[in-house]
Amino acid sequence: MESKKGFTLIELLIVIAIIATLATAVILILNPAELLRRTRDSQRLSDIKELQKALQLFHLTYGRYPLSGECGATIPNGGWSNSIQCLSNGRWLRDSTYNLSQFFTADPVDPVNSPNVFPTGPAYYYYSRNYGNDGQWYMLVYKLENPNPEIEAQDGVIAPNGTYFHYGNGTNGVITVGKGR
């Protein structure tokens, strides 16, 4: 009986798994900044979804969304609220009467959350005034560090009076989401 020499399927799979693990480790070691950007973007997407859920619960409870512009923000103008200038005691999304404290222990903030030019700065921006009905619609604007065409193609909000808001250009990572008409 003649013996055949070679690798079994299991041995080949083990070698492939080891190579894949080493390749992943090398990529992470060589590009930790990319991993950090992707991690922050994942956090942003999660935060925005949680904010939208809390805003819906707020609307169901109070019949409106929190009014923006009552916290002294100047970026992009006094009608907005943002996670940099409005942050106080863990809250930035609030008006003179209510905040999201029933729905969050603290309002999510951008992982970087530093001042910059709207809408390209690393912060969360909120607006819920004018354009047909204060507090009956809202938009959140945020920026991903790694532009995502799939997400950017779906963003935009239509205010009650029909005005369309879309602060991104489809390639710069700026996303506008919310609840319009």
C-alpha positions as CSV (number, residue, x, y, z in Angstrom):
1,M,0.0,0.0,0.0
2,E,1.4,3.3,-1.1
3,S,1.1,6.3,1.4
4,K,0.1,9.7,0.1
5,K,1.8,12.7,1.4
6,G,0.1,16.1,1.8
7,F,-2.0,18.2,4.1
8,T,-5.5,17.3,5.4
9,L,-8.3,19.8,5.0
10,I,-8.2,20.5,8.7
11,E,-4.5,21.3,8.6
12,L,-5.0,23.7,5.7
13,L,-7.9,25.4,7.6
14,I,-5.8,25.9,10.7
15,V,-2.9,27.4,8.6
16,I,-5.4,29.8,6.9
17,A,-6.9,30.8,10.2
18,I,-3.4,31.5,11.6
19,I,-2.5,33.6,8.6
20,A,-5.7,35.6,8.7
21,T,-5.2,36.3,12.4
22,L,-1.7,37.5,11.8
23,A,-2.8,39.6,8.9
24,T,-5.5,41.3,11.0
25,A,-3.0,42.0,13.8
26,V,-0.6,43.5,11.3
27,I,-3.3,45.7,9.8
28,L,-4.4,46.9,13.2
29,I,-0.8,47.6,14.3
30,L,0.0,49.4,11.1
31,N,-3.2,51.5,11.0
32,P,-4.6,52.1,14.5
33,A,-5.9,55.5,13.4
34,E,-8.3,53.9,10.9
35,L,-9.5,51.5,13.6
36,L,-10.1,54.4,16.0
37,R,-12.0,56.4,13.3
38,R,-14.2,53.4,12.5
39,T,-14.9,52.8,16.2
40,R,-15.9,56.5,16.7
41,D,-18.2,56.3,13.6
42,S,-19.9,53.2,15.1
43,Q,-20.4,55.1,18.3
44,R,-21.9,58.0,16.4
45,L,-24.3,55.8,14.5
46,S,-25.4,54.1,17.8
47,D,-25.8,57.5,19.5
48,I,-27.9,59.0,16.8
49,K,-30.3,55.9,16.8
50,E,-30.6,56.2,20.6
51,L,-31.2,60.0,20.3
52,Q,-33.9,59.4,17.7
53,K,-35.6,56.8,20.0
54,A,-35.5,59.1,22.9
55,L,-36.9,62.0,20.8
56,Q,-39.8,59.8,19.7
57,L,-40.5,58.8,23.3
58,F,-40.3,62.5,24.3
59,H,-42.8,63.3,21.5
60,L,-45.2,60.6,22.6
61,T,-45.0,61.9,26.2
62,Y,-45.2,65.6,25.6
63,G,-46.8,65.9,22.1
64,R,-43.8,67.8,20.7
65,Y,-40.0,67.6,20.4
66,P,-37.7,69.6,22.7
67,L,-37.3,73.1,21.2
68,S,-33.8,74.0,20.0
69,G,-32.0,77.2,20.6
70,E,-32.7,77.7,24.3
71,C,-29.3,76.9,25.6
72,G,-27.2,79.9,24.3
73,A,-25.6,78.1,21.4
74,T,-24.0,80.2,18.7
75,I,-22.9,77.4,16.3
76,P,-24.3,77.4,13.7
77,N,-26.6,80.1,15.1
78,G,-28.8,80.8,18.1
79,G,-31.7,78.7,16.8
80,W,-29.7,75.4,17.2
81,S,-28.6,73.3,20.1
82,N,-25.3,71.4,20.0
83,S,-23.4,68.9,22.1
84,I,-20.5,71.3,22.7
85,Q,-22.0,74.7,23.7
86,C,-25.2,73.3,25.3
87,L,-23.7,70.6,27.5
88,S,-24.7,71.1,31.1
89,N,-25.0,68.4,33.8
90,G,-24.9,65.7,31.1
91,R,-27.7,67.3,29.1
92,W,-27.4,69.2,25.8
93,L,-30.7,68.3,24.2
94,R,-33.1,70.4,26.2
95,D,-35.4,73.4,26.1
96,S,-36.5,75.8,28.9
97,T,-39.1,73.3,30.2
98,Y,-37.9,69.7,29.4
99,N,-34.9,67.6,28.7
100,L,-34.4,63.9,27.8
101,S,-33.7,62.9,31.4
102,Q,-36.6,60.4,31.4
103,F,-35.0,58.5,28.5
104,F,-31.3,58.9,29.2
105,T,-29.0,59.1,32.2
106,A,-26.9,61.5,30.1
107,D,-27.4,62.8,26.5
108,P,-24.9,61.1,24.1
109,V,-22.2,63.4,22.8
110,D,-19.9,63.0,19.8
111,P,-16.8,60.9,20.7
112,V,-14.5,63.8,19.8
113,N,-17.0,66.6,20.6
114,S,-14.8,69.6,19.9
115,P,-15.7,73.0,18.4
116,N,-15.4,73.3,14.7
117,V,-17.3,74.8,11.8
118,F,-20.9,73.6,11.3
119,P,-21.7,71.1,9.8
120,T,-18.2,69.6,9.5
121,G,-17.2,69.7,13.2
122,P,-17.2,66.7,15.4
123,A,-20.4,67.4,17.4
124,Y,-24.1,66.6,17.3
125,Y,-26.4,69.4,16.2
126,Y,-30.1,69.6,16.8
127,Y,-32.8,71.9,15.4
128,S,-36.6,71.9,15.9
129,R,-37.9,75.4,15.1
130,N,-39.7,77.3,12.4
131,Y,-40.4,76.0,8.9
132,G,-44.0,75.4,9.6
133,N,-44.3,74.2,13.2
134,D,-42.0,74.6,16.2
135,G,-41.4,71.4,18.1
136,Q,-43.4,69.2,15.6
137,W,-40.3,68.2,13.6
138,Y,-36.6,68.0,14.2
139,M,-33.3,67.3,12.5
140,L,-30.0,66.0,13.9
141,V,-26.8,66.7,12.0
142,Y,-23.5,64.9,12.6
143,K,-20.4,63.9,10.7
144,L,-18.8,60.6,10.1
145,E,-15.0,60.5,9.8
146,N,-15.1,57.8,7.1
147,P,-17.7,58.9,4.6
148,N,-20.3,56.2,4.0
149,P,-22.2,56.6,0.7
150,E,-24.9,54.2,1.7
151,I,-25.8,56.2,4.7
152,E,-25.3,59.6,3.0
153,A,-27.6,58.6,0.2
154,Q,-30.5,58.1,2.7
155,D,-30.2,61.3,4.7
156,G,-32.2,64.5,4.6
157,V,-35.3,65.9,6.4
158,I,-38.3,67.7,5.0
159,A,-39.7,70.3,7.4
160,P,-43.5,70.8,7.8
161,N,-43.5,73.6,5.3
162,G,-41.8,71.5,2.7
163,T,-38.2,72.8,3.1
164,Y,-35.7,70.1,2.4
165,F,-32.6,70.0,4.6
166,H,-29.5,68.0,3.6
167,Y,-26.3,69.5,4.9
168,G,-24.0,66.8,3.4
169,N,-22.9,66.7,-0.2
170,G,-23.0,63.0,-0.5
171,T,-19.2,62.6,-0.1
172,N,-18.2,64.6,3.0
173,G,-19.6,62.3,5.7
174,V,-22.1,64.9,6.9
175,I,-25.5,63.3,7.7
176,T,-28.9,65.0,8.3
177,V,-31.6,62.8,9.9
178,G,-34.8,63.5,11.8
179,K,-38.5,63.5,11.7
180,G,-40.2,65.8,9.3
181,R,-43.6,65.8,7.7
